[in-house]
Amino acid sequence: MSAATALASCHAFQEPSLHAQTEDALSLDEVIAEIAARRDEFDRLSHVPRDVIAKLKRAGIYRAGTPQRFGGDARAPGEFLAMIERIAVADGSAAWVASFGSANVYLAALPLATQQAIYASGPDQVFAGGLFPVQAAQPAPNGWRVNGTWKFASGCKGADWLGVGIGVGGKDGGAPGKPRTAVFRPVQVEIVENWDVVGMQGTGSHDLRVADQFVAEDWTFVRGGTPTVDEPLYRYPTIAYAAQVLAVVNLGLARAALDVANHMAGGRKTTTGAPQLADRAYYRIELAKAEAQLRSARAFFYESTDSVWQSIIAGNDVTPDQVSLLRLAATQIAREGADVVGRAYRLGGTMAIYRSHPLQRLMRDAMVVTQHAFLGEGNYDGAGAVFVGVPPIPGYL
């Protein structure tokens, strides 16, 4: 089954119409086609260029998390996750960077006047940040002076706004995994270009450095803090959503890997002259198992997402059990997706060891997704704790 056929057959992959169309809007399909053609360029540059970010804006990615009151779409989480999954079939790095279209959900914890200033030029705003290690900020009148260096600022070179994690003593208002974030304009922040990794090279997850910059208190928020916007999207669990938008990249990478395996099955003569792969029972069996594995994990993921969303729409508060299932499903698809890519790689045989083979990129990218702190092995312990009714690890809920 080709990627295009698989996408068309799955309801969650369908592209919903934009709530607010503009004359220069692009379809997501158009942008995905360009991403597929330019993915080698992203690796070479170590970031997704601004002209591609601009096209993702035109496709609605960076208004997906913007409140409707500021002209945004405030999309249902399942809709946005399906968009990121589709992009990931074309390229993992571009999908990872696009996933931060959800990061505007964080900004909903800012005072409304600050949000009004952020969206003054339009709802398509790109927010990126490096929140760790949290750096102590020095008190100043009505705010703080900020100094320090932060890691893993994915998509920072295409951002309109940059955030860094700060410690402000008793005013942190924070909990483990929920640092206070200071929002700056890019001109106030130095990007230290040091992203040199084995996978997801195009995410441009460089360090950020801030030197003696003032931030007003009204331009800081607690990640996962109480939103000031009263719309359904901002009642969805913020940290769980942040994990989901990253994990879903591995669903797209796994779909791409199975597409490659399907293509290899009937389109390549073997180097030894043996029967083509499609004629070998072990190949067909393994491919079917991988397809079932991917679809099963995917179904759990979207079912959990939709269940929580429908509960929110019905006016219910989100429960710890619901948050835990979202965290568990995200961790599961990250790992199952990577495993499916590994299965496809093993089916690829000797040809898959060449650097130019598409499974090489998919393998490296999928492994990087599983290493993210939001998707670690400890989440299984957290979920198990919730199941048996004991306190989970700090920061899990």
C-alpha positions in Angstrom: 0.0 0.0 0.0 1.4 3.4 -1.0 1.6 6.3 1.4 -0.9 8.2 -0.6 -3.4 5.3 -0.5 -2.9 4.8 3.2 -3.4 8.5 3.9 -6.6 8.6 1.9 -8.0 5.6 3.6 -7.6 6.8 7.2 -10.2 9.3 8.4 -7.8 11.1 10.8 -5.5 11.9 7.9 -8.1 13.9 6.1 -7.3 17.6 5.9 -10.0 19.8 7.5 -10.9 23.0 5.9 -9.4 26.2 7.3 -11.6 28.2 9.6 -10.3 31.4 8.0 -9.0 31.2 4.4 -6.8 33.9 3.0 -6.2 34.8 -0.6 -2.6 33.4 -0.6 -3.5 30.2 1.3 -1.7 27.0 0.2 -3.1 23.5 0.5 -1.1 21.3 2.9 -0.6 18.9 0.0 1.3 21.6 -2.0 3.6 22.3 1.0 4.2 18.6 1.6 5.2 18.1 -2.0 7.8 20.9 -1.6 9.1 19.5 1.7 9.6 16.1 0.1 11.6 17.6 -2.7 13.8 19.7 -0.3 14.4 17.5 2.7 18.1 17.0 1.8 18.4 20.8 1.8 17.0 20.9 5.4 19.7 18.5 6.6 22.4 20.4 4.8 21.3 23.7 6.3 20.5 22.2 9.7 17.2 24.0 9.8 14.0 24.4 7.8 14.4 27.7 5.9 12.1 30.6 6.5 10.5 30.4 3.0 9.2 26.9 3.9 8.0 28.2 7.3 6.1 30.9 5.4 4.4 28.3 3.3 3.5 26.3 6.4 1.9 29.4 7.7 -0.1 29.8 4.5 -1.3 26.2 5.0 -2.6 27.0 8.4 0.0 25.2 10.6 1.0 28.2 12.7 -2.6 29.5 13.4 -3.7 26.0 14.5 -2.9 26.8 18.2 -3.9 30.5 18.0 -7.1 31.5 19.8 -10.1 32.3 17.7 -10.4 35.6 19.5 -7.1 36.6 17.9 -8.0 35.3 14.4 -6.7 31.8 14.8 -8.2 28.4 14.1 -7.8 26.8 17.6 -8.0 23.5 15.9 -9.1 20.3 17.6 -6.0 18.4 18.7 -6.8 15.4 16.5 -7.0 17.6 13.4 -3.6 19.2 14.1 -1.9 15.9 15.0 -3.2 14.4 11.7 -1.6 17.3 9.8 1.8 16.7 11.5 1.5 13.0 10.7 1.0 13.8 7.0 4.0 16.1 6.9 6.2 13.4 8.7 5.6 11.0 5.8 7.5 13.5 3.7 10.2 14.5 6.2 10.6 14.1 10.0 12.5 17.3 10.6 9.9 19.5 8.8 7.1 17.7 10.8 9.0 18.3 14.1 9.3 22.0 13.3 5.7 22.2 12.1 4.6 20.5 15.3 5.4 23.7 17.2 2.3 25.2 15.6 0.8 23.8 18.7 3.1 25.8 20.9 0.8 28.8 20.8 -1.3 26.9 23.3 1.4 27.7 25.8 1.1 31.4 25.0 -2.6 31.3 26.1 -1.3 31.5 29.7 0.0 35.0 29.0 -2.0 38.1 30.0 -4.6 38.9 27.2 -2.9 42.2 26.5 0.4 40.5 25.9 -1.3 38.0 23.5 -2.9 40.9 21.7 0.5 42.4 21.1 1.9 39.0 19.9 -0.9 38.6 17.4 -1.1 42.2 16.3 0.4 41.4 12.9 -1.8 38.3 12.4 -2.6 34.9 13.9 0.3 33.1 12.1 3.0 33.4 14.7 5.8 30.9 15.2 6.9 30.4 18.8 10.0 28.3 19.6 12.1 27.9 22.7 14.8 26.3 24.7 13.5 26.0 28.2 16.3 23.9 29.9 18.4 24.1 31.8 16.3 26.7 33.7 18.4 29.8 34.5 18.0 32.0 37.5 16.7 35.5 36.6 17.6 38.6 38.6 14.7 40.8 39.9 14.2 44.1 38.2 11.4 46.7 38.4 8.3 45.0 37.0 10.2 42.1 35.7 13.6 40.4 35.5 17.1 40.5 33.9 17.8 37.4 32.1 21.2 35.7 31.3 22.1 32.2 30.2 22.2 29.5 27.6 19.5 27.0 26.8 19.5 23.8 24.7 17.2 22.2 22.1 15.5 25.2 20.6 13.9 23.3 17.7 12.8 25.6 14.9 14.4 28.6 16.4 15.8 30.0 13.1 12.3 30.3 11.7 10.6 31.7 14.9 8.8 35.0 15.3 9.1 34.7 19.1 11.6 32.8 21.3 11.1 31.5 24.9 13.7 30.6 27.5 13.1 28.9 30.9 13.8 31.1 34.0 13.8 30.6 37.7 12.3 33.6 39.6 12.3 32.3 43.2 8.9 32.2 44.9 7.2 33.6 41.8 8.0 30.5 39.7 4.5 29.3 40.2 5.9 26.2 38.7 6.0 22.4 39.2 8.4 19.9 37.9 8.4 20.1 34.1 6.5 23.4 34.1 9.1 26.2 34.2 8.4 29.8 33.9 9.1 31.0 30.3 10.3 34.4 29.3 9.2 35.5 25.8 11.6 37.5 23.7 11.8 38.8 20.1 14.5 37.0 18.1 16.7 40.1 17.9 17.2 39.8 21.7 18.5 36.3 21.5 21.6 34.8 20.1 21.3 31.4 18.3 24.3 29.3 18.9 24.5 27.0 15.9 25.7 23.7 17.3 23.1 21.2 16.2 25.2 18.2 14.9 23.3 15.0 15.4 22.6 11.6 13.7 19.0 12.3 13.0 16.5 15.1 12.8 19.3 17.3 11.6 16.9 19.6 9.8 15.1 20.6 13.0 17.8 23.2 13.8 17.6 22.5 17.6 20.4 24.9 18.4 21.2 26.5 21.7 19.8 29.9 22.6 21.9 32.5 24.5 20.5 35.6 26.2 22.8 38.3 27.6 21.4 40.8 30.1 18.0 41.2 28.6 15.0 42.6 30.5 11.7 40.8 30.4 8.6 42.3 31.9 6.5 40.1 34.1 3.6 40.3 31.7 5.8 38.6 29.1 6.4 35.5 31.1 4.2 32.5 31.8 4.3 29.1 33.4 4.3 26.3 30.8 1.2 24.4 31.4 -0.2 27.1 33.6 -3.8 28.3 33.8 -4.8 29.9 30.4 -6.3 33.3 30.2 -8.2 32.4 27.1 -11.6 30.6 27.5 -11.8 28.4 24.5 -12.0 24.6 24.4 -8.5 24.0 23.0 -6.9 25.7 26.0 -8.7 23.2 28.4 -6.9 20.3 26.7 -3.9 19.1 28.8 -1.0 21.3 27.7 2.0 19.1 28.5 0.3 15.9 27.2 -0.4 17.8 24.0 3.3 18.8 23.8 4.3 15.2 24.0 1.7 14.1 21.4 2.7 16.5 18.7 6.3 15.2 18.9 5.4 11.5 19.1 3.1 11.6 16.1 6.1 12.3 13.9 7.0 8.6 14.3 3.6 7.5 12.9 4.4 9.4 9.7 8.0 8.0 9.6 6.7 4.5 10.1 4.1 5.0 7.3 6.9 6.2 5.0 9.1 3.2 5.9 6.3 0.7 5.1 5.7 2.6 1.8 9.4 2.0 1.0 9.2 -1.6 2.0 6.1 -2.1 -0.3 7.9 -0.5 -3.2 11.0 -2.7 -2.7 8.9 -5.8 -2.6 8.0 -5.7 -6.3 10.2 -3.1 -7.8 13.8 -4.4 -7.3 15.7 -7.3 -8.6 17.8 -8.9 -5.9 21.6 -8.8 -6.1 21.8 -12.6 -5.9 19.2 -13.3 -8.6 16.8 -14.8 -6.0 13.0 -14.3 -6.3 11.7 -10.8 -5.8 10.8 -9.9 -2.3 7.1 -10.0 -2.9 7.3 -13.7 -3.7 8.9 -14.5 -0.3 6.6 -15.6 2.5 8.8 -14.2 5.3 8.7 -10.7 3.6 4.9 -10.7 3.3 4.4 -12.0 6.9 6.7 -9.4 8.4 5.2 -6.6 6.4 1.7 -7.6 7.5 2.8 -7.7 11.1 4.4 -4.3 10.9 1.2 -2.9 9.3 -0.9 -4.3 12.1 1.5 -3.0 14.7 1.4 0.6 13.3 -2.4 0.7 12.8 -3.0 -0.7 16.3 -0.8 1.9 18.0 -2.3 4.7 15.8 -5.8 3.7 16.7 -5.1 3.9 20.5 -3.5 7.3 20.0 -6.3 8.9 18.1 -9.0 7.2 20.1 -7.5 8.6 23.4 -7.2 12.1 21.8 -10.7 12.2 20.5 -12.2 10.8 23.8 -10.6 13.6 25.8 -11.5 16.3 23.3 -15.2 15.2 23.1 -15.3 15.2 26.9 -14.0 18.8 26.9 -16.5 19.9 24.3 -19.2 18.4 26.5 -18.1 20.7 29.3 -16.3 18.2 31.5 -13.0 18.8 33.4 -10.1 16.7 32.3 -9.2 13.9 34.8 -5.8 12.6 35.8 -6.8 9.2 34.2 -7.4 11.0 30.8 -4.1 12.9 31.0 -2.3 9.6 31.8 -3.8 7.9 28.8 -2.7 10.7 26.5 0.9 10.5 27.9 0.9 6.7 27.6 -0.5 6.7 24.0 2.1 9.3 23.0 5.0 7.2 24.4 3.6 4.1 22.8 3.4 5.5 19.3 6.9 6.9 19.5 8.3 3.5 20.3 6.0 1.4 18.1 6.6 3.8 15.2 10.4 3.4 15.7 10.0 -0.3 15.9 8.0 -0.4 12.6 10.8 1.6 10.9 13.3 -0.9 12.3 11.3 -3.8 10.9 11.2 -2.1 7.5 14.9 -1.5 7.7 15.6 -5.2 8.4 13.4 -6.1 5.4 15.5 -3.8 3.3 18.5 -6.1 3.5 21.9 -5.1 2.2 20.6 -2.3 0.1 19.4 -0.4 3.2 22.9 0.1 4.5 23.8 2.6 1.9 23.7 6.2 3.0 21.5 7.2 0.0 18.8 4.6 0.9 15.6 6.3 2.2 15.4 3.9 5.1 18.6 5.3 6.5 17.1 8.7 7.1 13.9 7.2 8.5 15.8 5.0 10.9 17.9 7.9 12.3 15.0 10.3 12.6 12.7 7.7 14.3 15.4 6.9 16.9 15.8 10.6 17.8 12.0 10.9 18.5 12.2 8.1 21.1 14.9 10.0 23.0 12.9 13.1 23.8 12.3 13.6 27.5 8.6 13.8 27.1 8.6 10.2 25.6 10.9 8.4 28.0 10.5 5.0 29.6 9.5 6.6 32.8 6.1 7.4 31.3 5.2 3.7 31.6 5.9 3.8 35.3 3.7 7.0 35.5 0.8 5.4 33.7 1.1 2.2 35.8 1.0 4.3 38.9 -2.2 6.0 37.8 -3.7 2.6 37.0 -3.0 1.2 40.5 -3.9 4.5 42.3 -0.5 5.6 43.6 1.2 8.9 43.0 3.0 9.0 39.7 6.5 10.3 39.0 6.8 14.1 39.4 5.9 16.1 36.3 4.0 13.2 34.7 0.5 14.7 35.2 
